[in-house]
């Protein structure tokens, strides 16, 4: 598990906000991984910060919009906050897809069994 464990969490807290965990980016690169798929909570905070950092580190990012959610923020409802963050990420930092579309694409690339 990349980025798991207390030491990584402590190190992550020491990084400036918005900067990806350097160890994670290094491990992804060491494995020749150039694309990261992201989903999570909260869309305009944790997800957006993660996506921004990974993208700025040079990785391609796919956000699964229906695998993310938000709470209300200020005058925005949960749905409005989520949608605003998704639109911002799609404009600047990531490809945005629904889970079903992404899974269909992955299945299309898998070799047939037999």
C-alpha positions in Angstrom: 0.0 0.0 0.0 1.5 3.2 -1.1 1.4 6.1 1.3 0.1 3.9 4.2 1.3 3.8 7.7 1.9 6.3 10.5 5.3 7.4 9.2 3.8 8.5 5.9 0.9 10.3 7.6 3.3 12.2 9.8 5.5 13.1 6.8 2.4 14.1 4.8 1.4 16.6 7.5 4.8 18.2 7.4 4.4 19.0 3.7 3.0 22.3 2.6 -0.7 22.1 1.8 -1.4 21.1 -1.8 2.0 19.4 -2.3 1.7 15.7 -3.1 3.5 13.2 -0.9 6.9 13.1 -2.6 7.4 9.4 -1.6 4.1 8.5 -3.4 5.1 10.3 -6.6 8.5 8.7 -6.5 7.0 5.2 -6.0 4.6 5.7 -8.9 7.4 6.8 -11.2 9.6 3.9 -10.1 6.8 1.6 -11.2 6.4 3.4 -14.5 2.9 4.6 -13.5 2.0 7.7 -15.3 -1.8 7.9 -14.7 -3.6 7.9 -11.4 -7.4 7.4 -10.9 -8.9 9.4 -8.0 -12.1 9.3 -6.0 -12.9 10.3 -2.5 -14.2 12.8 0.0 -14.4 15.8 0.1 -14.4 16.8 -3.6 -13.4 20.5 -3.3 -10.9 19.9 -0.5 -9.1 16.5 -0.3 -9.8 15.3 -3.8 -9.0 18.6 -5.5 -5.8 19.1 -3.5 -4.7 15.6 -4.4 -5.5 16.0 -8.0 -3.8 19.4 -8.2 -0.6 18.1 -6.7 -0.4 14.9 -8.8 -1.1 16.9 -11.9 1.6 19.5 -11.0 4.0 16.6 -10.4 3.5 15.6 -14.1 1.1 12.7 -13.6 -2.0 12.2 -15.7 -5.1 12.2 -13.5 -8.5 10.8 -14.0 -11.2 11.8 -11.5 -14.2 9.5 -11.1 -16.9 12.1 -10.5 -19.5 9.7 -9.2 -16.9 8.2 -6.7 -16.5 11.6 -5.0 -18.7 13.6 -2.8 -18.8 16.8 -0.8 -20.5 18.5 2.1 -22.1 21.9 1.9 -19.5 24.7 1.9 -20.5 28.3 2.7 -23.5 29.1 0.6 -23.0 26.2 -1.8 -25.0 23.0 -1.3 -23.1 19.7 -1.2 -24.0 19.1 -4.9 -23.0 22.6 -5.9 -19.6 22.4 -4.1 -19.0 19.0 -5.7 -19.9 20.1 -9.2 -17.8 23.3 -9.0 -14.8 21.3 -7.9 -15.3 18.7 -10.6 -15.6 21.5 -13.3 -12.5 23.2 -12.0 -10.5 20.0 -12.1 -11.7 19.1 -15.6 -10.7 22.5 -16.8 -7.2 22.6 -15.3 -5.9 19.3 -14.0 -7.7 16.1 -14.8 -9.9 14.1 -17.1 -13.3 13.5 -15.5 -15.3 10.4 -16.0 -18.0 8.3 -14.3 -17.0 5.0 -12.8 -19.1 3.0 -15.3 -17.3 4.6 -18.3 -13.9 4.1 -16.8 -14.6 0.4 -15.9 -15.8 -0.2 -19.5 -12.6 1.3 -20.9 -10.4 -0.8 -18.6 -12.4 -4.0 -19.6 -11.9 -3.1 -23.3 -8.1 -3.2 -22.8 -8.0 -6.6 -21.0 -7.1 -9.6 -23.1 -9.9 -12.1 -23.7 -9.7 -15.2 -21.3 -9.0 -18.5 -22.9 
